[in-house]
Amino acid sequence: MDEALECALPHLDPVVGGISRTLLLAAAVIYGSPLLAASSTSSLNVSVEVVARTIVTLDRAPASVQITSEDAARGYVDIPQAVFFRVRTNASNGYALEFEPVHYPFTRAEIRWANSGATVGSDGAWIAHAYESGLTTGSLDVRLILAPGVAAGSYSWPLQFDAISR
């Protein structure tokens, strides 16, 4: 084997050549023989719980509602596309728009959104919506039912709502 090494490294001086031969010999022994190592396996279970979150952003809503004498005589006022909003959620079960109760001078509010509707009275109400990836936009058509004897005038906007994960 020394002859093979000398042939492979003829140009090295004797000290460097000896070190190089030793390193080559060590590499041949290490890489030429099988490595013995114990192997073992284990398993690890991982679980993750993603907390459902739903965020509603109100883009436009009136601060007040003007009731005319005609509205008061009819007993209600219609406000198409009264509220514009956006919802973003990661809730796989969807979410609900939850409406706070309405108060005088209104007895209830009839709300339409897409193909859903709700009547908001003194107990509040909600409209369920299925999960949609990304951002959902919407607008609410509102009919405000007036309490008997309400006079024409300007009144505070009665609808307050939020979105909750289901």
LUMVOKOL-419131 format. One line per field, with one value per residue (C-alpha): residue number from 1; x, y, z. Coordinates in Angstrom, 2 decimals. Each point is the difference from the previous one (the first is absolute). Example, Ala and Ser with C-alpha at 12.3 -4.5 7.8 and 13.67 -1.06 7.14 Angstrom:
BEGIN
num	c(1/2)
x	c(12.30/1.37)
y	c(-4.50/3.44)
z	c(7.80/-0.66)
END
This chain:
BEGIN
num	c(1/2/3/4/5/6/7/8/9/10/11/12/13/14/15/16/17/18/19/20/21/22/23/24/25/26/27/28/29/30/31/32/33/34/35/36/37/38/39/40/41/42/43/44/45/46/47/48/49/50/51/52/53/54/55/56/57/58/59/60/61/62/63/64/65/66/67/68/69/70/71/72/73/74/75/76/77/78/79/80/81/82/83/84/85/86/87/88/89/90/91/92/93/94/95/96/97/98/99/100/101/102/103/104/105/106/107/108/109/110/111/112/113/114/115/116/117/118/119/120/121/122/123/124/125/126/127/128/129/130/131/132/133/134/135/136/137/138/139/140/141/142/143/144/145/146/147/148/149/150/151/152/153/154/155/156/157/158/159/160/161/162/163/164/165/166)
x	c(0.00/2.93/1.01/-3.47/0.11/3.48/-1.21/-3.02/2.09/3.43/0.46/-0.39/3.07/0.54/-1.46/-3.11/-0.24/0.05/-2.77/-2.02/0.46/-1.14/-3.11/-0.82/0.46/-2.26/-2.65/0.11/-0.45/-2.86/-1.90/0.87/-1.39/-3.68/-1.03/-1.68/-2.65/-3.12/-3.24/-3.18/-3.35/-2.63/-3.24/-1.28/-3.63/-0.70/-3.36/-0.89/-3.17/-0.72/-2.18/-2.85/0.06/-2.45/0.52/-2.61/0.89/-2.74/0.56/-3.11/-2.99/-2.23/0.42/-3.69/-3.24/-2.39/-3.66/-2.47/-3.66/-0.78/2.28/-1.71/-3.47/1.09/1.62/3.41/2.93/1.94/3.74/1.47/3.72/0.09/3.18/3.11/2.46/2.81/0.59/3.19/-0.05/1.88/-2.99/-0.66/-3.55/-0.73/-1.12/-3.06/-0.82/-1.37/-2.31/-0.59/-3.63/-1.69/-1.64/-2.58/-1.08/0.41/-1.76/2.03/2.27/-0.42/3.37/0.87/3.46/0.51/-2.51/-0.37/-2.08/-0.70/-2.41/1.72/-2.21/0.56/1.94/2.41/0.50/2.63/0.58/2.17/2.47/2.04/3.80/1.51/3.71/1.36/-1.95/-3.81/-1.70/-3.63/-2.69/-3.11/-3.44/-1.91/-3.66/-0.49/-3.43/-1.10/-1.67/-3.55/-0.21/3.60/0.40/1.97/3.59/3.58/0.82/3.25/0.77/-1.40/1.97/3.20/1.53/3.10/1.20/0.66/1.55/-2.34)
y	c(0.00/2.38/-0.32/1.02/3.02/0.92/-0.22/2.16/2.60/0.03/3.77/0.51/0.33/-2.88/1.76/1.31/-3.22/-2.06/2.08/-0.16/-3.77/-0.35/2.13/-1.95/-3.27/1.20/1.14/-3.38/-1.83/2.25/0.07/-3.52/-1.68/-0.04/2.39/-1.51/2.14/-0.77/1.27/0.76/1.46/1.85/1.71/3.38/1.08/3.67/1.71/3.61/1.86/3.11/2.47/1.21/3.72/2.22/3.70/2.37/3.42/2.56/1.95/2.16/0.45/2.99/1.90/0.86/-0.70/2.65/-0.88/1.95/0.53/-2.49/-2.60/0.62/-0.41/-3.20/-1.40/-0.84/1.36/-1.99/0.58/-2.08/-0.71/1.79/-1.68/-1.17/-2.32/-2.55/-3.24/-2.07/-3.32/-3.23/-1.69/-3.18/-0.13/3.48/2.99/2.01/3.67/0.70/3.00/1.94/0.69/3.09/2.63/2.79/1.50/-3.31/-3.21/-2.21/-0.06/-2.40/-0.71/-1.65/-1.12/-2.05/-2.88/0.30/2.12/0.71/2.00/1.91/0.87/0.54/-3.28/0.59/-2.50/-1.59/-1.10/-3.09/-0.14/-2.96/0.11/1.68/0.21/3.53/3.18/0.15/3.30/0.79/2.60/-0.02/1.09/1.24/0.66/1.80/-0.55/3.06/0.04/1.37/3.79/0.71/3.55/0.93/0.96/-1.14/-3.00/-1.80/-3.02/-2.96/-2.95/-1.22/-3.35/-2.12/-3.24/-3.09/-3.35/-3.00)
z	c(0.00/0.66/-3.64/-1.13/2.26/-1.20/-3.59/0.83/1.86/-1.69/0.07/3.80/2.20/2.46/3.10/-1.77/-1.98/3.20/1.54/-3.20/-0.20/3.59/-0.65/-3.15/1.85/2.84/-2.51/-1.74/3.28/1.14/-3.29/-0.99/3.09/0.93/2.69/2.97/1.60/1.90/-1.47/1.82/-0.85/1.96/-0.83/1.02/-0.16/-0.55/0.13/-0.65/0.86/-2.03/1.85/-2.19/-0.57/-1.86/-0.64/-1.39/-1.39/-0.41/-3.20/0.00/2.29/0.62/3.26/0.01/-1.80/-1.25/0.56/-2.11/0.81/-2.81/1.67/3.35/-1.58/-1.81/3.17/-1.45/-1.99/-2.60/-0.35/-2.83/0.27/3.32/1.26/-1.87/1.75/-0.47/1.88/0.22/1.85/0.46/1.69/-1.98/1.41/-1.30/1.99/0.95/-0.13/3.47/0.32/3.20/1.03/-1.44/2.19/-0.23/-2.37/-1.83/0.99/-2.30/-3.03/-2.90/-1.54/-3.32/-1.00/-3.15/0.35/3.77/2.27/3.64/2.08/2.77/2.94/3.69/0.23/-2.89/-2.82/-2.20/-3.59/-0.56/-2.87/-1.26/-0.13/-3.05/-0.61/-0.16/0.44/-0.12/-0.75/0.57/0.32/2.13/-1.17/3.02/0.74/3.30/1.57/1.96/3.38/-0.04/0.22/-1.03/-1.33/-3.08/0.70/0.19/2.22/0.81/-2.17/1.96/-1.39/1.65/-0.93/0.19/-1.60/2.12/-0.90/0.19)
END
